[in-house]
Amino acid sequence: MVDLIGQYEKIQPEIDKAILDVVRSSAYINGPEVKNFQAELEKYLGVKHVIPCANGTDALQIAMMALGLKQGDEVITADFTYAATAEVIALLGLKPILVDVYPDTFTINIEAIKKAITPNTKAIVPVHLFGQCAEMEELMKLAKEHNLYIIEDVAQAIGVDYTYADGKKVKAGTIGHIGCTSFFPSKNLGCYGDGGAMFTNNEELGKKMKMIANHGQSVQYYHDVIGVNSRLDSIQAAVLRVKLRHLDEYATARQKAAAYYDKALANHPKIQIPARNTHSTHVFHQYTLVLKNADRNKLREHLASKEIPAMIYYPVPLHLQKAYKDPRYTEGAFPVTENLCKSVISLPIHTEMNEETQGYIVASVLEFLK
Ligand SMILES: Cc1ncc(COP(=O)(O)O)c(C=O)c1O
């Protein structure tokens, strides 16, 4: 689905030097590379505080811990997402409240959120799924009206630009109270292991998240709150510093690949191509089709027989996962997500695509659907 070797080969001298410099410095934990990456990402995102941590799941957990949410507080999130989003809500003893998504952009449905808000609702976690923003301006209005926190899950959408109705542009993850991201290798900004970060413009939240990620201490061996051990290591930070310099060109490469797929597949009666949110750019972490009247498994097998990988993100809605079973949510509770889970298929998309490969992929898809 991604070509990380091809990407590495293009920047090999920079990466090799960055990694070796860390090895030679022996500053493996909390070294200067971590602080430099943090400052460079703050500048790139136009946000006051970036707090690096060990992975995207930790980022969501630390964000929720910093907001001081209490057992039983309700947190609304999308049913159509990676499990990590709901996992940390449940793990902290909070109550995940799931809502459906839009059938075209796959992002969280604002009208559904309005219906799900109760006096116990404390936060909403929109997921910028597959590489574009949820309807953030509407969401922020709703949050203000009901005094709710917004934690943006930006794991799949780092670098995305969101444009407000008045024309103001900001980066995804800097709109809500906290943004959380993952640097998992296949992410748009991925390291060579695990990594993650929280972003915020709020001084107090920034300090709190930094403290929680570091065992609840701001001064060594003085623990003010119960925290966790969640660090980005220096080698990963060094890799990320190099890749951050290429992030915009990586987005352009993914957008070019998406445009090629669009052109080839747009008018097919059995295919719905990914819709764009008019307020957001799309960085195509995934290029996801919705199939109509076509056998998805057989298409996947057909593509596999031609050595073309294709993935199902995601095959089971959260509310039908064993771990998140809840008597409130039975089959049919979220019809859009349920339908998407039965009919989506993601084609390979990455920074190293070329037209020859894409031509082969498209021809193979069309051949099957004929
Ligand atoms: C939407 C979303 N949220 C959270 C995560 C968790 O990130 P990590 O794997 O770094 O813990 C992921 C990673 O796949 C993700 O896609």
The ligand as an SDF file (V2000), in Angstrom:
LIG
                    3D

 16 16  0  0  0  0  0  0  0  0999 V2000
   -7.3920    7.7350   13.0730 C   0  0  0  0  0  0  0  0  0  0  0  0
   -6.2920    7.1720   13.9160 C   0  0  0  0  0  0  0  0  0  0  0  0
   -6.2440    7.5030   15.2200 N   0  0  0  0  0  0  0  0  0  0  0  0
   -5.2660    7.0390   16.0220 C   0  0  0  0  0  0  0  0  0  0  0  0
   -4.2950    6.1980   15.5520 C   0  0  0  0  0  0  0  0  0  0  0  0
   -3.2960    5.6240   16.5080 C   0  0  0  0  0  0  0  0  0  0  0  0
   -1.9730    5.9020   16.1960 O   0  0  0  0  0  0  0  0  0  0  0  0
   -0.7770    4.9120   16.6710 P   0  0  0  0  0  0  0  0  0  0  0  0
   -0.8390    3.7060   15.8220 O   0  0  0  0  0  0  0  0  0  0  0  0
    0.4490    5.7280   16.4640 O   0  0  0  0  0  0  0  0  0  0  0  0
   -1.0020    4.6300   18.1140 O   0  0  0  0  0  0  0  0  0  0  0  0
   -4.2980    5.8330   14.2000 C   0  0  0  0  0  0  0  0  0  0  0  0
   -3.2370    4.9500   13.6670 C   0  0  0  0  0  0  0  0  0  0  0  0
   -3.4180    4.0990   12.8730 O   0  0  0  0  0  0  0  0  0  0  0  0
   -5.3260    6.3380   13.3540 C   0  0  0  0  0  0  0  0  0  0  0  0
   -5.3860    6.0160   12.0590 O   0  0  0  0  0  0  0  0  0  0  0  0
  1  2  1  0
  2  3  1  0
  2 15  2  0
  3  4  2  0
  4  5  1  0
  5  6  1  0
  5 12  2  0
  6  7  1  0
  7  8  1  0
  8  9  2  0
  8 10  1  0
  8 11  1  0
 12 13  1  0
 12 15  1  0
 13 14  2  0
 15 16  1  0
M  END
$$$$
